[in-house]
Amino acid sequence: MSDTTIKKIDSKFSPKGDMGQKYLACGKHVSMRLWEYEPATNGNGNGKVESKRDYETVGYVLSGRAKLYCEGQTILLEPGNSWIVPAGASHKYEILEAFSAVEATSPPAEVHGRDSSSSKERSSCNEKELGEITLNFQTGS
């Protein structure tokens, strides 16, 4: 039988990562995170540190504006825009106005320290830490 577990996350209890992201739902193959009101980086080209990650990221802008620099390309991100950063791509963000966005990563960014630059690596998506409610159900036959 396939996994029939569903989960609900209360973001009021979600932990924050080293870069300011709030971890939301986390499955076996994908996870979500929220960037809330990331402050502007003064629009002078100085943004977040360039990085490469071993997961793919897709995102959706809720509010604010940012520039995404990725492998020699630059795109402007505004409310209603979505984007993709391929796994292994060198990229950085320059926040132009207070920025909020939701991202999904695959595989989950927070598992095995993929999202951490510190030695305090996360080993898994901890249900209690995320304020998670787990429900199990079985389908009728």
ZIWO-V461607 format. One line per field, one symbol per residue. ss: DSSP state (H for helix, E for strand, C for the rest). phi: phi as a letter, one per 30 degrees, with the letter a starting at -180 (. if undefined). burial: # if it has 9 or more other C-alpha atoms within 8 Angstrom, else .. Layout:
BEGIN
ss = ???
phi = ???
burial = ???
END
This chain:
BEGIN
ss = CCCCEEEEECHHHCCECCCCCEEEEECCCCEEEEEEEECCCCCCCCCCCCECCCCEEEEEEEEEEEEEEECCEEEEEECCCEEEECCCCCEEEEEEEEEEEEEEEECCCCHHHCCCCCCCCCCCCCCCCCCEEEEECCCCC
phi = .ddcdcbbccddcddcdecjdcdcdbcdbabbbbcchdddcihcidcdddbbbcbdbbbbddaibacccbhicbbccbejdbbbcdeiddaaccdcbebbacbbbbdedddhieccccddddcaddddddicccbcbbddc
burial = ......#.###..#.##...######...#######.#.##.#...#....##.################......###..#..#.#########################.####....##..#...####.........
END
